[in-house]
């Protein structure tokens, strides 16, 4: 398990207000509750992590989305980190979902060059990625009720 690295992306909202149910007595007014914004301000978190911790992460610039070229650049940064921390000959098993940037020819060529074993995810699989089970739910719980005020 020490050799397994998984990667994924998740939108992180700037406003993480939590709506709560309220008990009110007859004739009392409930406290005002903020309504959700239809177009919330958010940033895309792209990360790779392992049992040892976060291996690489990036917050994408406003309006950016992951494409194959950007994903390859992230894989190259991840590989440099692995070489520094685990050694150039470290055995790595890599898991990611079947998003288009992850399955692009350019990405596949980079993964072969990195000499890591890719753990496939079944096509059209409804299975959640490991990040959905632990990392992103933990991140959301820690952000609940918090507002991020600036982008810098």
DSSP file (Angstrom, degrees, kcal/mol; ACC not computed):
  #  RESIDUE AA STRUCTURE BP1 BP2  ACC     N-H-->O    O-->H-N    N-H-->O    O-->H-N    TCO  KAPPA ALPHA  PHI   PSI    X-CA   Y-CA   Z-CA
    1    1 A X    >         0   0    0      0, 0.0     3,-1.3     0, 0.0    50,-0.5   0.000 360.0 360.0 360.0 -23.1    0.0    0.0    0.0
    2    2 A X  T 3   +     0   0    0      1,-0.2    50,-0.2    49,-0.1    49,-0.0   0.738 360.0  53.2 -65.6 -20.1    3.0    2.4    0.5
    3    3 A X  T 3  S+     0   0    0     89,-0.1    90,-2.9    47,-0.1     2,-0.4   0.510  86.0 102.7 -92.6  -5.6    3.5    2.3   -3.3
    4    4 A X  E <   +a   93   0A   0     -3,-1.3    47,-0.6    88,-0.2     2,-0.4  -0.676  44.4 178.8 -87.4 127.2   -0.1    3.3   -4.2
    5    5 A X  E     -aB  94  50A   0     88,-3.1    90,-2.6    -2,-0.4     2,-0.4  -0.990   6.8-166.2-123.6 134.8   -0.8    6.9   -5.3
    6    6 A X  E     -aB  95  49A   0     43,-2.7    43,-2.6    -2,-0.4     2,-0.3  -0.943   1.7-162.3-122.5 145.1   -4.2    8.1   -6.3
    7    7 A X  E     + B   0  48A   0     88,-2.4    90,-0.4    -2,-0.4     2,-0.3  -0.935  18.7 145.1-128.2 149.5   -5.2   11.3   -8.1
    8    8 A X  E     - B   0  47A   0     39,-2.2    39,-2.5    -2,-0.3     2,-0.3  -0.972  33.9-120.5-166.6 173.3   -8.4   13.2   -8.6
    9    9 A X  E     + B   0  46A   0     -2,-0.3     2,-0.3    37,-0.2    37,-0.2  -0.924  23.2 179.1-126.4 152.6  -10.0   16.6   -8.8
   10   10 A X  E     - B   0  45A   0     35,-2.2    35,-3.0    -2,-0.3     2,-0.4  -0.975  29.4-120.1-154.0 137.9  -12.6   18.4   -6.7
   11   11 A X  E     - B   0  44A   0     -2,-0.3     2,-0.5    33,-0.2    33,-0.2  -0.648  26.3-157.7 -76.4 133.0  -14.3   21.8   -6.8
   12   12 A X  E     - B   0  43A   0     31,-3.1    31,-2.2    -2,-0.4     2,-0.2  -0.969  11.0-140.0-114.9 122.6  -13.7   23.7   -3.5
   13   13 A X  E     - B   0  42A   0     -2,-0.5    29,-0.2    29,-0.2     3,-0.1  -0.531   7.8-145.3 -83.1 146.5  -16.3   26.4   -2.7
   14   14 A X  S    S+     0   0    0     27,-2.6   134,-3.6     1,-0.2     2,-0.6   0.825  94.5  49.0 -75.2 -33.2  -15.3   29.8   -1.3
   15   15 A X  B     +E  147   0B   0     26,-0.5   132,-0.2   132,-0.2    -1,-0.2  -0.933  61.1 173.2-113.1 113.5  -18.5   29.9    0.8
   16   16 A X        +     0   0    0    130,-2.5   129,-3.7    -2,-0.6   130,-0.4  -0.272  16.0 164.9-113.7  43.9  -19.2   26.7    2.7
   17   17 A X        -     0   0    0    128,-0.2     2,-0.5   127,-0.2   129,-0.1  -0.331  28.3-140.6 -61.8 142.9  -22.2   27.9    4.7
   18   18 A X        -     0   0    0    126,-0.1     2,-0.5   127,-0.0    16,-0.1  -0.927   3.6-142.5-111.7 126.4  -24.1   25.1    6.3
   19   19 A X        -     0   0    0     -2,-0.5     2,-0.3    14,-0.1    14,-0.0  -0.752  24.0-169.7 -86.5 130.1  -27.9   25.1    6.4
   20   20 A X        -     0   0    0     -2,-0.5     2,-0.2     0, 0.0    -2,-0.0  -0.899  23.6-113.3-121.8 150.0  -29.3   23.7    9.6
   21   21 A X        -     0   0    0     -2,-0.3     2,-0.4     1,-0.0     0, 0.0  -0.502  34.1-151.7 -74.6 149.9  -32.8   22.7   10.7
   22   22 A X        -     0   0    0     -2,-0.2     2,-0.5     9,-0.0     8,-0.1  -0.965  11.0-142.3-128.0 142.4  -34.2   24.8   13.5
   23   23 A X        +     0   0    0     -2,-0.4     2,-0.4     7,-0.0    -2,-0.0  -0.898  27.9 178.1 -97.5 127.3  -36.7   24.1   16.2
   24   24 A X        -     0   0    0     -2,-0.5     2,-0.1     4,-0.1     3,-0.1  -0.981  25.7-122.5-130.1 145.0  -39.0   27.1   16.9
   25   25 A X    >   -     0   0    0     -2,-0.4     3,-2.4     1,-0.2     2,-0.0  -0.410  50.4 -74.9 -77.8 160.1  -41.9   27.4   19.3
   26   26 A X  T 3  S+     0   0    0      1,-0.3    -1,-0.2    -2,-0.1     3,-0.1  -0.316 121.9  17.0 -56.9 130.4  -45.3   28.3   18.0
   27   27 A X  T 3  S+     0   0    0      1,-0.3    -1,-0.3    -3,-0.1     2,-0.2   0.247 100.4 115.1  89.5 -12.4  -45.5   32.0   17.1
   28   28 A X    <   -     0   0    0     -3,-2.4     2,-0.4     1,-0.0    -1,-0.3  -0.590  62.8-128.3 -88.9 153.5  -41.7   32.4   17.0
   29   29 A X        -     0   0    0     -2,-0.2    -4,-0.1    -3,-0.1     3,-0.1  -0.825  23.5-120.3 -98.3 137.3  -39.8   33.2   13.8
   30   30 A X        -     0   0    0     -2,-0.4     2,-0.1     1,-0.1     3,-0.1  -0.354  36.9 -93.9 -70.1 157.5  -36.8   31.1   12.8
   31   31 A X        -     0   0    0      1,-0.1    -1,-0.1    -2,-0.0     2,-0.0  -0.438  51.8 -95.1 -66.3 144.4  -33.4   32.7   12.4
   32   32 A X        -     0   0    0     -2,-0.1     2,-0.5    -3,-0.1    -1,-0.1  -0.365  39.4-153.3 -63.3 141.7  -32.7   33.8    8.8
   33   33 A X        -     0   0    0     -3,-0.1   -14,-0.1   -14,-0.0     2,-0.1  -0.966  18.5-116.4-118.7 129.4  -30.8   31.2    6.8
   34   34 A X        -     0   0    0     -2,-0.5     2,-0.3   -16,-0.1     3,-0.0  -0.377  29.6-130.0 -64.2 140.1  -28.5   32.2    3.9
   35   35 A X        -     0   0    0      1,-0.1     2,-0.1    -2,-0.1    -1,-0.1  -0.639  27.8-100.1 -89.5 150.8  -29.7   30.8    0.6
   36   36 A X        -     0   0    0     -2,-0.3     2,-0.3     1,-0.1    -1,-0.1  -0.433  34.4-117.9 -70.7 140.1  -27.3   29.0   -1.7
   37   37 A X    >   -     0   0    0      1,-0.1     3,-0.6    -2,-0.1    -1,-0.1  -0.594  12.0-140.9 -75.7 135.4  -25.8   30.9   -4.6
   38   38 A X  T 3  S+     0   0    0     -2,-0.3     2,-0.3     1,-0.3    -1,-0.1   0.799 100.8  32.3 -68.1 -27.3  -26.7   29.5   -8.0
   39   39 A X  T 3  S-     0   0    0     -3,-0.0    -1,-0.3     2,-0.0     3,-0.1  -0.660  87.9-167.8-128.6  75.3  -23.2   30.2   -9.3
   40   40 A X    <   -     0   0    0     -3,-0.6     2,-0.3    -2,-0.3    -4,-0.0  -0.290  28.0-108.4 -69.4 149.0  -20.9   29.9   -6.3
   41   41 A X        +     0   0    0    -28,-0.0   -27,-2.6     2,-0.0   -26,-0.5  -0.604  55.4 160.1 -73.2 131.2  -17.3   31.1   -6.4
   42   42 A X  E     -B   13   0A   0     -2,-0.3     2,-0.3   -29,-0.2   -29,-0.2  -0.954  32.5-146.6-151.2 165.2  -15.1   28.0   -6.5
   43   43 A X  E     -B   12   0A   0    -31,-2.2   -31,-3.1    -2,-0.3     2,-0.6  -0.979  25.9-117.8-136.2 148.0  -11.6   26.7   -7.4
   44   44 A X  E     -B   11   0A   0     -2,-0.3    16,-2.7    16,-0.3     2,-0.5  -0.781  22.9-157.1 -93.0 121.9  -10.6   23.4   -8.8
   45   45 A X  E     -BC  10  59A   0    -35,-3.0   -35,-2.2    -2,-0.6     2,-0.5  -0.858   8.3-172.3 -95.8 125.4   -8.2   21.3   -6.5
   46   46 A X  E     +BC   9  58A   0     12,-2.9    12,-2.5    -2,-0.5     2,-0.3  -0.983  19.4 162.2-117.3 125.5   -6.2   18.7   -8.4
   47   47 A X  E     -BC   8  57A   0    -39,-2.5   -39,-2.2    -2,-0.5     2,-0.4  -0.971  33.4-155.1-147.0 157.2   -4.2   16.4   -6.1
   48   48 A X  E     +BC   7  56A   0      8,-3.1     7,-2.5    -2,-0.3     8,-2.0  -0.999  27.6 170.3-129.5 132.5   -2.3   13.1   -5.8
   49   49 A X  E     -BC   6  54A   0    -43,-2.6   -43,-2.7    -2,-0.4     2,-0.2  -0.934  13.1-173.2-142.7 163.2   -2.0   11.4   -2.5
   50   50 A X  E >   -BC   5  53A   0      3,-2.5     3,-1.4    -2,-0.3   -45,-0.1  -0.777  52.1 -79.6-141.3-176.4   -0.9    8.2   -0.9
   51   51 A X  T 3  S+     0   0    0    -47,-0.6   -49,-0.1   -50,-0.5     3,-0.1   0.783 128.5  58.4 -60.3 -26.9   -0.9    6.5    2.5
   52   52 A X  T 3  S-     0   0    0      1,-0.3     2,-0.3   -50,-0.2    -1,-0.3   0.627 119.8 -98.7 -80.0 -14.3    2.2    8.7    3.3
   53   53 A X  E <  S-C   50   0A   0     -3,-1.4    -3,-2.5     0, 0.0     2,-0.3  -0.866  70.6  -8.5 130.4-165.6    0.2   11.9    2.7
   54   54 A X  E     -C   49   0A   0     -2,-0.3    -5,-0.3    -5,-0.2     3,-0.1  -0.544  50.0-178.9 -71.6 125.7   -0.2   14.5    0.0
   55   55 A X  E     -     0   0A   0     -7,-2.5     2,-0.3     1,-0.4    -6,-0.2   0.815  67.7 -10.7 -94.7 -38.0    2.2   13.9   -2.8
   56   56 A X  E     +C   48   0A   0     -8,-2.0    -8,-3.1    25,-0.0    -1,-0.4  -0.943  63.7 174.3-161.3 140.2    1.3   16.8   -5.1
   57   57 A X  E     -C   47   0A   0     -2,-0.3     2,-0.3   -10,-0.2   -10,-0.2  -0.995   4.3-176.7-148.9 152.4   -1.6   19.3   -5.3
   58   58 A X  E     -C   46   0A   0    -12,-2.5   -12,-2.9    -2,-0.3     2,-0.6  -0.994  20.3-144.1-145.3 142.6   -2.5   22.4   -7.3
   59   59 A X  E     -C   45   0A   0     -2,-0.3   -14,-0.2   -14,-0.2     2,-0.1  -0.955  34.1-130.0-101.8 122.9   -5.3   24.9   -7.2
   60   60 A X        -     0   0    0    -16,-2.7   -16,-0.3    -2,-0.6     3,-0.1  -0.387  24.1 -99.6 -76.2 150.5   -6.1   25.9  -10.7
   61   61 A X    >   -     0   0    0      1,-0.2     3,-2.4   -18,-0.1   -17,-0.2  -0.235  57.6 -73.7 -62.1 155.4   -6.4   29.5  -11.8
   62   62 A X  T 3  S+     0   0    0      1,-0.3    -1,-0.2   -19,-0.1     3,-0.1  -0.274 121.8  11.9 -53.3 129.0   -9.8   31.0  -12.1
   63   63 A X  T 3  S+     0   0    0      1,-0.3    -1,-0.3    -3,-0.1     2,-0.2   0.279  97.3 129.2  85.9 -10.7  -11.6   29.6  -15.2
   64   64 A X    <   -     0   0    0     -3,-2.4     2,-0.3   -20,-0.0    -1,-0.3  -0.497  35.2-172.0 -78.6 146.7   -9.0   26.8  -15.8
   65   65 A X        -     0   0    0     -2,-0.2     2,-0.3    -3,-0.1     5,-0.1  -0.929  34.5 -92.2-129.7 158.2  -10.1   23.2  -16.3
   66   66 A X        +     0   0    0     -2,-0.3     2,-0.3     4,-0.1    35,-0.2  -0.543  47.8 170.9 -72.7 128.7   -7.9   20.2  -16.5
   67   67 A X     >  -     0   0    0     -2,-0.3     4,-2.5    34,-0.1     5,-0.2  -0.795  49.1 -95.0-125.5 175.9   -6.8   19.2  -20.0
   68   68 A X  H  > S+     0   0    0     -2,-0.3     4,-2.5     1,-0.2     5,-0.2   0.892 122.2  51.6 -61.3 -42.1   -4.3   16.5  -21.1
   69   69 A X  H  > S+     0   0    0      1,-0.2     4,-1.9     2,-0.2    -1,-0.2   0.931 113.2  44.5 -61.7 -46.1   -1.4   19.0  -21.4
   70   70 A X  H  > S+     0   0    0      1,-0.2     4,-2.0     2,-0.2    -1,-0.2   0.889 112.4  52.3 -65.2 -39.4   -2.0   20.3  -17.9
   71   71 A X  H  X S+     0   0    0     -4,-2.5     4,-2.4     1,-0.2    -2,-0.2   0.895 107.3  52.0 -65.5 -39.5   -2.4   16.8  -16.5
   72   72 A X  H  X S+     0   0    0     -4,-2.5     4,-2.2     2,-0.2    -1,-0.2   0.909 108.1  52.1 -61.9 -42.0    0.9   15.7  -18.1
   73   73 A X  H  X S+     0   0    0     -4,-1.9     4,-1.9     1,-0.2    -2,-0.2   0.898 109.6  49.4 -61.1 -39.9    2.6   18.7  -16.5
   74   74 A X  H  X S+     0   0    0     -4,-2.0     4,-2.5     1,-0.2    -2,-0.2   0.898 109.1  51.8 -66.1 -40.0    1.1   17.7  -13.1
   75   75 A X  H  X S+     0   0    0     -4,-2.4     4,-2.7     1,-0.2    -2,-0.2   0.883 107.8  52.6 -63.0 -37.7    2.3   14.1  -13.6
   76   76 A X  H  X S+     0   0    0     -4,-2.2     4,-2.1     2,-0.2    -1,-0.2   0.898 110.3  47.4 -65.0 -40.0    5.8   15.4  -14.4
   77   77 A X  H  X S+     0   0    0     -4,-1.9     4,-2.1     2,-0.2    -2,-0.2   0.894 112.1  50.6 -66.4 -39.7    5.8   17.4  -11.1
   78   78 A X  H  X S+     0   0    0     -4,-2.5     4,-2.6     2,-0.2    -2,-0.2   0.925 109.5  50.5 -62.4 -44.6    4.5   14.3   -9.2
   79   79 A X  H  X S+     0   0    0     -4,-2.7     4,-2.7     1,-0.2    -2,-0.2   0.901 109.0  51.2 -61.4 -41.9    7.3   12.2  -10.8
   80   80 A X  H  X S+     0   0    0     -4,-2.1     4,-2.0     2,-0.2    -1,-0.2   0.901 110.9  49.2 -62.3 -40.4    9.9   14.7   -9.7
   81   81 A X  H  X S+     0   0    0     -4,-2.1     4,-2.6     2,-0.2     5,-0.3   0.919 111.1  49.1 -63.7 -44.3    8.5   14.7   -6.2
   82   82 A X  H  X>S+     0   0    0     -4,-2.6     4,-3.2     1,-0.2     5,-1.0   0.921 109.9  51.5 -62.1 -44.2    8.6   10.9   -6.1
   83   83 A X  H  X5S+     0   0    0     -4,-2.7     4,-0.6     3,-0.2    -1,-0.2   0.894 114.0  44.8 -60.0 -40.3   12.2   10.8   -7.3
   84   84 A X  H  <5S+     0   0    0     -4,-2.0    -2,-0.2    -5,-0.2    -1,-0.2   0.896 124.9  30.6 -70.0 -40.9   13.2   13.3   -4.6
   85   85 A X  H  <5S+     0   0    0     -4,-2.6    -2,-0.2    -5,-0.1    -3,-0.2   0.773 135.2  21.3 -94.6 -27.9   11.3   11.6   -1.7
   86   86 A X  H  <5S-     0   0    0     -4,-3.2    -3,-0.2    -5,-0.3    -2,-0.1   0.565 109.9-101.4-117.2 -14.3   11.3    7.9   -2.7
   87   87 A X    ><< -     0   0    0     -5,-1.0     3,-1.5    -4,-0.6    -3,-0.1  -0.063  33.9 -84.6 102.0 152.4   14.2    7.5   -5.1
   88   88 A X  T 3  S+     0   0    0      1,-0.3    -1,-0.1    -5,-0.2    -5,-0.1   0.750 126.0  48.7 -65.5 -25.3   14.3    7.3   -8.9
   89   89 A X  T 3  S+     0   0    0     -3,-0.1    -1,-0.3    -6,-0.1    -2,-0.1   0.189  79.2 138.9-101.1  17.2   13.7    3.5   -8.9
   90   90 A X    <   -     0   0    0     -3,-1.5     2,-0.5     1,-0.1    -3,-0.1  -0.361  56.3-121.9 -65.0 137.8   10.7    3.5   -6.5
   91   91 A X        -     0   0    0     -5,-0.1     2,-0.4    -2,-0.1    25,-0.1  -0.700  35.7-173.7 -80.5 126.8    7.9    1.2   -7.5
   92   92 A X        -     0   0    0     -2,-0.5    25,-2.6    23,-0.4     2,-0.5  -0.986  19.3-162.8-129.6 130.8    4.7    3.2   -7.9
   93   93 A X  E     -ad   4 117A   0    -90,-2.9   -88,-3.1    -2,-0.4     2,-0.4  -0.957  19.9-160.9-106.6 127.1    1.1    2.1   -8.5
   94   94 A X  E     -ad   5 118A   0     23,-3.2    25,-3.2    -2,-0.5     2,-0.4  -0.921   9.6-172.9-118.8 132.9   -1.0    4.9   -9.8
   95   95 A X  E     +ad   6 119A   0    -90,-2.6   -88,-2.4    -2,-0.4     2,-0.3  -0.982  15.8 148.3-124.9 134.0   -4.8    5.1   -9.8
   96   96 A X        -     0   0    0     23,-0.6    25,-0.2    -2,-0.4   -88,-0.1  -0.955  42.9 -99.9-150.3 167.0   -7.0    7.7  -11.4
   97   97 A X        -     0   0    0    -90,-0.4    26,-0.1    -2,-0.3    24,-0.0  -0.047  41.7 -94.7 -81.0-171.4  -10.5    7.7  -12.9
   98   98 A X        +     0   0    0     24,-0.2     5,-0.1    27,-0.1    -1,-0.1  -0.001  65.4 147.2 -98.4  29.1  -11.4    7.6  -16.6
   99   99 A X    >>  -     0   0    0      1,-0.1     4,-1.3     3,-0.1     3,-1.0  -0.292  62.6-106.8 -60.3 151.5  -11.8   11.4  -17.2
  100  100 A X  H >> S+     0   0    0      1,-0.3     4,-1.0     2,-0.2     3,-0.6   0.873 118.8  52.1 -53.2 -45.3  -10.7   12.4  -20.7
  101  101 A X  H 34 S+     0   0    0      1,-0.2    -1,-0.3   -35,-0.2     3,-0.2   0.838 109.9  51.9 -61.9 -27.9   -7.5   14.1  -19.6
  102  102 A X  H <4 S+     0   0    0     -3,-1.0    -1,-0.2     1,-0.2    -2,-0.2   0.755 114.7  40.4 -77.6 -25.2   -6.5   10.9  -17.7
  103  103 A X  H << S+     0   0    0     -4,-1.3    -1,-0.2    -3,-0.6    -2,-0.2   0.424  86.0 122.4-104.5   0.0   -7.1    8.7  -20.7
  104  104 A X  S  X S-     0   0    0     -4,-1.0     4,-2.6    -5,-0.2     3,-0.2  -0.246  72.7-118.4 -63.1 151.2   -5.6   10.9  -23.5
  105  105 A X  H  > S+     0   0    0      1,-0.2     4,-2.5     2,-0.2     5,-0.2   0.889 115.7  55.7 -56.7 -41.5   -2.8    9.5  -25.6
  106  106 A X  H  > S+     0   0    0      1,-0.2     4,-1.7     2,-0.2    -1,-0.2   0.896 110.0  45.7 -58.8 -42.3   -0.5   12.2  -24.3
  107  107 A X  H  > S+     0   0    0     -3,-0.2     4,-2.5     2,-0.2    -2,-0.2   0.919 111.1  51.6 -68.0 -45.0   -1.2   11.2  -20.7
  108  108 A X  H  X S+     0   0    0     -4,-2.6     4,-2.0     1,-0.2    -2,-0.2   0.893 109.0  51.4 -60.7 -39.7   -0.8    7.5  -21.4
  109  109 A X  H  X S+     0   0    0     -4,-2.5     4,-2.1     1,-0.2    -1,-0.2   0.903 110.3  49.0 -63.9 -40.8    2.6    8.2  -23.0
  110  110 A X  H  X S+     0   0    0     -4,-1.7     4,-2.0     1,-0.2    -2,-0.2   0.895 109.0  52.3 -66.2 -39.9    3.7   10.2  -20.0
  111  111 A X  H  X>S+     0   0    0     -4,-2.5     5,-1.3     2,-0.2     4,-0.6   0.881 109.7  49.3 -64.3 -37.7    2.6    7.4  -17.6
  112  112 A X  H ><5S+     0   0    0     -4,-2.0     3,-0.9     1,-0.2    -1,-0.2   0.908 110.3  51.0 -65.1 -41.1    4.6    4.9  -19.6
  113  113 A X  H 3<5S+     0   0    0     -4,-2.1    -2,-0.2     1,-0.2    -1,-0.2   0.851 105.5  55.8 -64.3 -34.8    7.6    7.2  -19.5
  114  114 A X  H 3<5S-     0   0    0     -4,-2.0    -1,-0.2    -5,-0.1    -2,-0.2   0.642 103.9-136.2 -72.2 -14.2    7.2    7.5  -15.7
  115  115 A X  T <<5 +     0   0    0     -3,-0.9   -23,-0.4    -4,-0.6     2,-0.3   0.897  52.9 141.5  59.2  44.0    7.5    3.7  -15.4
  116  116 A X      < -     0   0    0     -5,-1.3     2,-0.6   -25,-0.1    -1,-0.2  -0.849  56.5-113.8-113.1 155.3    4.6    3.4  -13.0
  117  117 A X  E     -d   93   0A   0    -25,-2.6   -23,-3.2    -2,-0.3     2,-0.5  -0.765  29.4-144.7 -87.3 121.2    1.9    0.7  -12.9
  118  118 A X  E     -d   94   0A   0     -2,-0.6     2,-0.7   -25,-0.2   -23,-0.2  -0.764   2.6-146.5 -90.5 126.3   -1.5    2.1  -13.7
  119  119 A X  E     -d   95   0A   0    -25,-3.2   -23,-0.6    -2,-0.5     2,-0.0  -0.826  25.7-134.1 -90.0 113.7   -4.4    0.5  -11.8
  120  120 A X        -     0   0    0     -2,-0.7     2,-0.5   -25,-0.1   -23,-0.1  -0.332   7.4-144.6 -73.1 148.9   -7.3    0.7  -14.2
  121  121 A X        -     0   0    0    -25,-0.2     3,-0.1   -24,-0.0     4,-0.0  -0.934  35.2-102.9-105.6 135.8  -10.8    1.8  -13.3
  122  122 A X    >   -     0   0    0     -2,-0.5     3,-1.6     1,-0.1   -24,-0.2  -0.288  45.2 -98.3 -58.4 138.1  -13.5    0.0  -15.1
  123  123 A X  T 3  S+     0   0    0      1,-0.3     3,-0.1   -26,-0.1    -1,-0.1  -0.304 105.1   3.9 -58.8 140.0  -15.1    2.1  -17.9
  124  124 A X  T 3  S+     0   0    0      1,-0.2    -1,-0.3    -3,-0.1     2,-0.2   0.746  92.5 168.4  57.4  26.3  -18.3    3.8  -16.9
  125  125 A X    <   -     0   0    0     -3,-1.6    -1,-0.2     1,-0.1   -27,-0.1  -0.506  35.1-154.5 -73.8 133.4  -17.9    2.5  -13.4
  126  126 A X        +     0   0    0     -2,-0.2    -1,-0.1    -3,-0.1    -2,-0.1   0.522  58.8 121.0 -81.2  -4.1  -20.1    4.0  -10.8
  127  127 A X        -     0   0    0     -5,-0.1     2,-0.2     1,-0.1    -2,-0.1  -0.316  67.1-120.0 -61.6 139.3  -17.5    3.2   -8.1
  128  128 A X        -     0   0    0      1,-0.1     2,-0.1     2,-0.1    -1,-0.1  -0.496  25.3-114.3 -76.4 149.0  -16.2    6.1   -6.2
  129  129 A X    >>  -     0   0    0     -2,-0.2     3,-1.3     1,-0.1     4,-1.2  -0.455  31.4-105.7 -76.0 157.2  -12.6    6.9   -6.4
  130  130 A X  H 3> S+     0   0    0      1,-0.3     4,-1.7     2,-0.2     5,-0.5   0.841 120.7  61.2 -53.4 -34.4  -10.6    6.6   -3.1
  131  131 A X  H 34>S+     0   0    0      1,-0.2     5,-2.7     2,-0.2     6,-0.6   0.856 100.4  54.2 -61.8 -34.0  -10.5   10.4   -2.9
  132  132 A X  H <45S+     0   0    0     -3,-1.3    -1,-0.2     1,-0.2     5,-0.2   0.839 107.3  51.0 -69.5 -32.6  -14.3   10.5   -2.7
  133  133 A X  H  <5S-     0   0    0     -4,-1.2    -1,-0.2    -3,-0.3    -2,-0.2   0.880 133.9  -5.5 -71.6 -38.0  -14.3    8.0    0.3
  134  134 A X  T  X5S+     0   0    0     -4,-1.7     4,-2.4     3,-0.1     5,-0.2   0.755 124.4  47.9-124.3 -63.7  -11.8    9.8    2.4
  135  135 A X  H  >5S+     0   0    0     -5,-0.5     4,-2.6     1,-0.2    -3,-0.2   0.922 115.0  39.1 -60.0 -54.9  -10.0   12.9    1.2
  136  136 A X  H  ><S+     0   0    0     -5,-2.7     4,-2.5     1,-0.2    -1,-0.2   0.859 116.6  50.2 -70.9 -34.2  -12.7   15.1   -0.2
  137  137 A X  H  > S+     0   0    0     -6,-0.6     4,-2.2    -5,-0.2    -1,-0.2   0.899 112.9  47.8 -68.4 -38.2  -15.3   14.2    2.4
  138  138 A X  H  X S+     0   0    0     -4,-2.4     4,-2.0     2,-0.2    -2,-0.2   0.911 112.0  50.2 -65.4 -42.8  -12.7   15.1    5.1
  139  139 A X  H  X S+     0   0    0     -4,-2.6     4,-1.4    -5,-0.2    -2,-0.2   0.926 110.8  49.1 -60.3 -46.2  -11.9   18.3    3.3
  140  140 A X  H  X S+     0   0    0     -4,-2.5     4,-1.5     1,-0.2     3,-0.3   0.906 109.4  51.6 -63.4 -41.8  -15.6   19.3    3.1
  141  141 A X  H  < S+     0   0    0     -4,-2.2    -1,-0.2     1,-0.2    -2,-0.2   0.895 109.9  49.7 -61.4 -38.7  -16.2   18.6    6.8
  142  142 A X  H  < S+     0   0    0     -4,-2.0    -1,-0.2     1,-0.2    -2,-0.2   0.761 114.1  45.7 -72.8 -23.0  -13.2   20.8    7.7
  143  143 A X  H >< S+     0   0    0     -4,-1.4     3,-2.6    -3,-0.3  -127,-0.2   0.635  81.8 122.2 -91.7 -15.7  -14.5   23.6    5.4
  144  144 A X  T 3< S+     0   0    0     -4,-1.5  -127,-0.2     1,-0.3     3,-0.1  -0.213  83.7  10.9 -52.6 130.1  -18.2   23.4    6.6
  145  145 A X  T 3  S+     0   0    0   -129,-3.7     2,-0.3     1,-0.3    -1,-0.3   0.441 106.6 114.1  82.5   0.5  -19.3   26.8    8.0
  146  146 A X    <   -     0   0    0     -3,-2.6  -130,-2.5  -130,-0.4     2,-0.4  -0.757  50.5-154.2-108.2 152.2  -16.2   28.6    6.7
  147  147 A X  B     -E   15   0B   0     -2,-0.3     2,-0.6  -132,-0.2  -132,-0.2  -0.987  11.0-142.9-123.0 133.4  -15.8   31.3    4.1
  148  148 A X        -     0   0    0   -134,-3.6     3,-0.0    -2,-0.4  -134,-0.0  -0.853  15.4-167.4 -92.8 123.4  -12.6   31.9    2.1
  149  149 A X        +     0   0    0     -2,-0.6     2,-0.3     1,-0.1    -1,-0.1   0.815  59.7  22.3 -87.8 -32.3  -12.3   35.6    1.6
  150  150 A X        -     0   0    0      1,-0.1    -1,-0.1  -136,-0.1     0, 0.0  -0.854  61.2-130.6-135.8 170.3   -9.6   36.0   -1.0
  151  151 A X              0   0    0     -2,-0.3    -1,-0.1     1,-0.2    -2,-0.0   0.534 360.0 360.0 -95.5  -8.4   -7.9   34.1   -3.8
  152  152 A X              0   0    0      0, 0.0    -1,-0.2     0, 0.0     0, 0.0   0.452 360.0 360.0 -98.7 360.0   -4.3   34.8   -2.8
